[in-house]
Amino acid sequence: MNRRFIFLLLLILVLPLLTQAGPPLKKLWPFHINRFDKEGRFHGRWKLYDAEQTILIRNGRFRHGKEVGKWRYYYPDGKLRKVEYHTNKSAGFLIRFYHDNGQLEKEGMAQVVETEREIRYFWYGTWQVYDRQGQFSHTEYYEKGKEIKLKLAED
């Protein structure tokens, strides 16, 4: 009986340390990183790291469970991979992808649709595509996440 009590006590003390979303919570007075609101939704600045808790994967803000503002995603070497610009006024948001050399790769709109059964993320509309030097290459068009091949009228 005594061993069970000690095991449960250790489990209660250690479990919160194992469930953190990143390195130990950092305080940038008066701001806190990786917090929740009263309803248990993500709120405030969030930094998410890889499994070893050493490489930053994404960085941005939540407002009561919704992503807001500028979100940055990174390559494993720390270079910028993607930036998302979220607004409160629209369900859609702008995305910019970057080549590993820092040049713009692709930009367009995306949307997240939540239902009772699923959460769906998809691209839509016109996307501009750029080569590794950052020069415009071509345009792609998406509807609900699927690229639509546009047939051009022949002269």
Secondary structure, DSSP 8 states (H G I E B T S, - for coil): -HHHHHHHHHHHHHHHHHT-SSSS--EETTEEBSEE-TTS-EEEEEEEE-TTS-SEEEEEEEETTEEEEEEEEE-TTS-EEEEEEE-SS-SEEEEEEE-TTSSEEEEEEEEEEE-SS-EEEEEEEEEEEE-TTS-EEEEEEEETTEEE-------
